Amino acid sequence: MNVGFVACITLAVLFLVLGIMFALLKEKGAYFVSGFSTLNHPENYDKASISLDMRNQCFTYALILFLGAILSYFISAIIAIPTYVIWGIFFFKSVHLDGEKAFEKYLIK
């Protein structure tokens, strides 16, 4: 069994499902974003843009991991390691410790 393939395909499917969820929920999907519900005035934020950005992020993660799964299956299971490194870089670039700072670009002016 190719562990690299299984590891990549599992997360890829998860992010694909999350991306579809954000695409279908549109504005309501913003409430599923970590930290959004703890904001002081969530009505002052563009929920559609938040959901759209999360959808795009999830689809990007799914694409990276699907490519890693395909390469792991056909070339070597070790390809999963650089795939997870690339995914981790993209993932942790979007992590913020301060909720207000994370959502400041979505403020309605």
MARBA-3410 file (N, C-alpha, C, O; in Angstrom, 1 decimal):
109
0.8,-1.2,0.0,0.0,0.0,0.0,0.9,1.2,0.0,1.9,1.3,0.7 ~ 0.5,2.2,-0.8,1.3,3.4,-1.0,0.8,4.5,0.1,-0.2,5.1,-0.1 ~ 1.6,4.6,1.2,1.1,5.5,2.2,1.1,7.0,1.8,0.2,7.7,2.2 ~ 2.0,7.4,1.0,2.0,8.8,0.5,0.8,9.1,-0.3,0.2,10.2,-0.2 ~ 0.4,8.2,-1.1,-0.9,8.4,-1.9,-2.1,8.5,-1.0,-2.9,9.4,-1.2
-2.2,7.6,0.0,-3.3,7.6,0.9,-3.4,8.9,1.7,-4.4,9.4,1.9 ~ -2.2,9.3,2.2,-2.1,10.5,3.0,-2.6,11.7,2.2,-3.3,12.6,2.7 ~ -2.1,11.8,1.0,-2.4,13.0,0.1,-3.9,13.0,-0.3,-4.6,14.0,-0.3 ~ -4.4,11.8,-0.7,-5.7,11.7,-1.3,-6.8,12.0,-0.2,-7.8,12.5,-0.4 ~ -6.5,11.5,1.1,-7.4,11.7,2.2,-7.6,13.2,2.4,-8.8,13.7,2.5
-6.5,14.0,2.6,-6.7,15.4,2.8,-7.2,16.1,1.6,-8.0,17.1,1.7 ~ -6.9,15.7,0.4,-7.4,16.3,-0.8,-8.9,16.2,-0.9,-9.6,17.2,-1.2 ~ -9.4,15.0,-0.6,-10.9,14.8,-0.6,-11.5,15.7,0.5,-12.6,16.3,0.2 ~ -10.9,15.8,1.6,-11.5,16.6,2.7,-11.5,18.1,2.3,-12.6,18.7,2.5 ~ -10.5,18.6,1.7,-10.5,20.0,1.3,-11.4,20.2,0.1,-12.0,21.3,0.0
-11.6,19.2,-0.7,-12.5,19.4,-1.8,-14.0,19.5,-1.3,-14.7,20.3,-1.8 ~ -14.3,18.6,-0.3,-15.6,18.7,0.3,-15.8,20.0,1.0,-16.9,20.6,0.9 ~ -14.8,20.5,1.7,-14.9,21.8,2.4,-15.1,22.9,1.4,-15.9,23.9,1.6 ~ -14.4,22.9,0.3,-14.5,23.9,-0.8,-15.9,23.9,-1.4,-16.4,25.0,-1.6 ~ -16.4,22.7,-1.6,-17.8,22.6,-2.2,-18.8,23.2,-1.1,-19.8,23.9,-1.5
-18.6,22.9,0.1,-19.4,23.4,1.2,-19.4,24.9,1.2,-20.5,25.5,1.3 ~ -18.3,25.6,1.1,-18.2,27.0,1.1,-18.8,27.6,-0.2,-19.4,28.7,-0.1 ~ -18.7,26.9,-1.3,-19.3,27.3,-2.5,-20.8,27.3,-2.5,-21.5,28.2,-3.0 ~ -21.4,26.3,-1.8,-22.8,26.1,-1.8,-23.4,27.1,-0.7,-24.5,27.6,-0.9 ~ -22.7,27.3,0.4,-23.3,28.1,1.5,-23.2,29.6,1.2,-23.9,30.4,1.8
-22.3,30.0,0.3,-22.1,31.4,0.0,-21.9,32.2,1.3,-20.9,31.9,2.0 ~ -22.7,33.2,1.6,-22.5,34.1,2.7,-22.6,33.4,4.0,-21.9,33.7,5.0 ~ -23.4,32.4,4.1,-23.6,31.6,5.4,-22.3,30.8,5.7,-22.1,30.5,6.9 ~ -21.5,30.6,4.7,-20.3,29.8,5.0,-19.3,30.6,5.8,-18.4,29.9,6.4 ~ -19.4,31.9,5.9,-18.4,32.7,6.7,-18.5,32.3,8.2,-17.5,32.4,8.9
-19.7,31.9,8.6,-19.8,31.5,10.0,-19.1,30.2,10.4,-18.9,30.0,11.6 ~ -18.6,29.5,9.4,-17.8,28.3,9.6,-16.3,28.6,9.6,-15.5,27.7,9.9 ~ -15.9,29.8,9.4,-14.5,30.2,9.4,-14.1,30.4,10.8,-14.8,31.1,11.6 ~ -13.0,29.8,11.2,-12.5,29.9,12.5,-12.2,31.4,12.9,-11.5,32.1,12.2 ~ -12.8,31.8,14.0,-12.6,33.1,14.5,-13.7,34.2,14.1,-13.8,35.2,14.7
-14.5,33.8,13.1,-15.4,34.8,12.6,-16.5,35.1,13.6,-16.9,36.2,13.8 ~ -17.0,34.0,14.3,-18.1,34.2,15.2,-17.7,34.9,16.5,-18.6,35.3,17.2 ~ -16.4,35.0,16.7,-15.9,35.7,17.9,-15.6,37.2,17.7,-15.2,37.9,18.6 ~ -15.9,37.7,16.5,-15.6,39.1,16.2,-16.6,40.0,16.9,-17.8,39.5,17.2 ~ -16.3,41.2,17.2,-17.1,42.1,18.0,-18.4,42.4,17.2,-19.5,42.3,17.7
-18.3,42.8,15.9,-19.4,43.2,15.1,-19.3,42.4,13.7,-18.8,43.0,12.8 ~ -19.7,41.2,13.7,-19.6,40.4,12.5,-20.4,40.9,11.3,-20.2,40.6,10.1 ~ -21.4,41.8,11.6,-22.2,42.3,10.5,-21.5,43.4,9.7,-21.9,43.8,8.6 ~ -20.3,43.9,10.2,-19.5,44.9,9.5,-18.5,44.2,8.5,-17.7,45.0,8.0 ~ -18.6,42.9,8.3,-17.7,42.3,7.5,-18.4,41.7,6.2,-19.6,41.3,6.3
-17.7,41.6,5.1,-18.2,41.1,3.9,-18.2,39.6,3.9,-17.1,39.0,3.6 ~ -19.3,39.0,4.3,-19.3,37.5,4.5,-19.2,36.8,3.2,-18.6,35.7,3.2 ~ -19.6,37.3,2.1,-19.5,36.7,0.8,-18.0,36.6,0.4,-17.6,35.6,-0.2 ~ -17.3,37.6,0.6,-15.8,37.6,0.3,-15.1,36.6,1.1,-14.2,35.9,0.7 ~ -15.4,36.5,2.4,-14.8,35.6,3.3,-15.0,34.2,2.8,-14.1,33.4,2.8
-16.3,33.9,2.5,-16.6,32.5,2.1,-16.0,32.2,0.7,-15.5,31.1,0.5 ~ -15.9,33.2,-0.2,-15.3,33.0,-1.5,-13.8,32.7,-1.3,-13.2,31.9,-2.0 ~ -13.1,33.5,-0.4,-11.7,33.2,-0.2,-11.4,31.9,0.4,-10.5,31.2,0.1 ~ -12.3,31.5,1.3,-12.1,30.1,2.0,-12.3,29.0,0.9,-11.7,28.0,0.9 ~ -13.3,29.3,0.0,-13.6,28.3,-1.0,-12.3,28.2,-1.9,-11.9,27.0,-2.2
-11.7,29.3,-2.3,-10.6,29.3,-3.1,-9.4,28.6,-2.5,-8.6,27.9,-3.1 ~ -9.2,28.9,-1.2,-8.1,28.3,-0.4,-8.3,26.8,-0.4,-7.3,26.0,-0.6 ~ -9.5,26.3,-0.1,-9.7,24.9,0.0,-9.5,24.2,-1.3,-8.9,23.1,-1.4 ~ -9.9,24.8,-2.4,-9.7,24.2,-3.7,-8.2,24.2,-4.1,-7.8,23.3,-4.7 ~ -7.5,25.2,-3.7,-6.0,25.3,-3.9,-5.4,24.2,-3.1,-4.5,23.5,-3.7
-5.7,24.0,-1.9,-5.1,22.9,-1.1,-5.5,21.6,-1.7,-4.6,20.7,-1.8 ~ -6.7,21.4,-2.1,-7.1,20.1,-2.7,-6.3,19.8,-4.0,-5.9,18.7,-4.2 ~ -6.1,20.9,-4.8,-5.3,20.7,-6.0,-3.9,20.3,-5.7,-3.4,19.4,-6.4 ~ -3.3,21.0,-4.8,-1.9,20.6,-4.4,-1.8,19.2,-4.0,-0.9,18.4,-4.4 ~ -2.8,18.8,-3.1,-2.7,17.4,-2.6,-3.1,16.4,-3.6,-2.6,15.3,-3.5
-4.0,16.7,-4.5,-4.3,15.7,-5.6,-3.1,15.5,-6.5,-2.8,14.4,-6.9 ~ -2.4,16.6,-6.8,-1.2,16.4,-7.6,-0.2,15.6,-6.9,0.5,14.8,-7.5 ~ 0.0,15.8,-5.6,0.9,15.0,-4.8,0.5,13.6,-4.7,1.3,12.7,-4.8 ~ -0.8,13.3,-4.6,-1.3,11.9,-4.6,-1.0,11.2,-5.9,-0.6,10.1,-6.0 ~ -1.2,11.9,-7.0,-1.0,11.3,-8.4,0.5,11.0,-8.5,0.9,10.0,-9.0
1.4,12.0,-8.2,2.8,11.8,-8.3,3.3,10.7,-7.3,4.2,9.9,-7.6 ~ 2.7,10.6,-6.1,3.0,9.6,-5.2,2.6,8.2,-5.7,3.4,7.2,-5.5 ~ 1.5,8.1,-6.4,1.1,6.9,-6.9,1.9,6.4,-8.1,2.3,5.2,-8.1 ~ 2.3,7.3,-9.0,3.0,6.9,-10.2,4.5,6.9,-10.0,5.2,6.2,-10.7 ~ 5.1,7.7,-9.1,6.5,7.9,-9.0,7.1,7.2,-7.8,7.7,6.2,-7.8
6.7,7.8,-6.6,7.2,7.3,-5.4,6.4,7.9,-4.2,5.9,9.0,-4.3 ~ 6.3,7.1,-3.2,5.5,7.5,-2.0,6.2,8.7,-1.3,5.6,9.4,-0.6 ~ 7.5,8.9,-1.5,8.3,9.9,-0.9,7.9,11.3,-1.4,8.1,12.3,-0.8 ~ 7.2,11.4,-2.6,6.7,12.6,-3.2,5.7,13.3,-2.2,5.5,14.5,-2.3 ~ 5.1,12.5,-1.3,4.1,13.1,-0.4,4.8,14.0,0.6,4.1,15.0,1.0
6.1,13.8,0.9,6.7,14.7,1.8,6.9,16.1,1.3,6.4,17.1,2.0 ~ 7.4,16.4,0.1,7.4,17.7,-0.4,6.0,18.3,-0.7,5.8,19.5,-0.6 ~ 5.1,17.4,-1.0,3.7,17.9,-1.2,3.2,18.5,0.1,2.5,19.5,0.1 ~ 3.4,17.8,1.2,2.9,18.3,2.5,3.7,19.5,2.9,3.1,20.4,3.6 ~ 4.9,19.6,2.6,5.7,20.9,2.9,5.1,22.1,2.1,4.9,23.1,2.7
4.8,21.9,0.8,4.2,22.9,0.0,2.9,23.3,0.6,2.5,24.5,0.7 ~ 2.1,22.3,0.9,0.7,22.5,1.4,0.9,23.3,2.7,0.1,24.2,3.0 ~ 1.8,22.9,3.6,2.0,23.5,4.9,2.4,25.0,4.8,1.9,25.8,5.6 ~ 3.2,25.3,3.8,3.6,26.7,3.6,2.3,27.5,3.2,2.1,28.6,3.8 ~ 1.5,27.0,2.3,0.3,27.7,1.9,-0.7,27.8,3.1,-1.3,28.8,3.3
-0.8,26.7,3.8,-1.8,26.7,4.9,-1.4,27.6,6.0,-2.2,28.4,6.5 ~ -0.1,27.6,6.4,0.3,28.4,7.6,0.5,29.9,7.2,0.6,30.8,8.1 ~ 0.5,30.2,5.9,0.5,31.6,5.5,-0.8,32.3,5.8,-0.9,33.5,6.0 ~ -1.9,31.5,5.9,-3.2,32.0,6.1,-3.6,32.0,7.5,-4.7,32.4,7.9 ~ -2.8,31.5,8.4,-3.1,31.4,9.8,-2.8,32.7,10.5,-1.7,33.2,10.4
-3.7,33.2,11.3,-3.5,34.5,12.1,-3.9,34.2,13.5,-4.8,33.5,13.8 ~ -3.1,34.8,14.5,-3.5,34.6,15.9,-4.5,35.6,16.4,-5.2,35.4,17.3 ~ -4.5,36.7,15.7,-5.5,37.8,16.1,-6.7,37.8,15.1,-6.5,38.0,13.9 ~ -7.8,37.6,15.6,-9.0,37.5,14.8,-9.3,38.8,14.0,-9.7,38.8,12.9 ~ -9.2,39.9,14.7,-9.5,41.2,14.1,-8.5,41.5,13.0,-8.9,42.0,11.9
-7.2,41.1,13.1,-6.3,41.3,12.1,-6.5,40.4,10.9,-6.3,40.7,9.7 ~ -7.0,39.2,11.2,-7.2,38.2,10.1,-8.4,38.6,9.2,-8.3,38.3,8.0 ~ -9.3,39.4,9.7,-10.5,39.7,8.9,-10.5,41.2,8.6,-11.5,41.7,8.0 ~ -9.5,41.9,8.8,-9.5,43.4,8.6,-9.7,43.7,7.1,-10.2,44.8,6.8 ~ -9.2,42.9,6.2,-9.3,43.2,4.8,-10.8,43.0,4.3,-11.1,43.3,3.2
-11.6,42.4,5.1,-13.0,42.1,4.7,-14.0,43.2,5.3,-15.2,43.0,5.2 ~ -13.5,44.2,6.0,-14.3,45.2,6.6,-15.1,46.0,5.5,-14.5,46.3,4.5 ~ -16.3,46.2,5.8,-17.2,47.0,4.8,-16.9,48.4,5.2,-17.1,48.8,6.4 ~ -16.5,49.2,4.2,-16.2,50.6,4.5,-17.3,51.5,4.2,-17.2,52.8,4.3
END
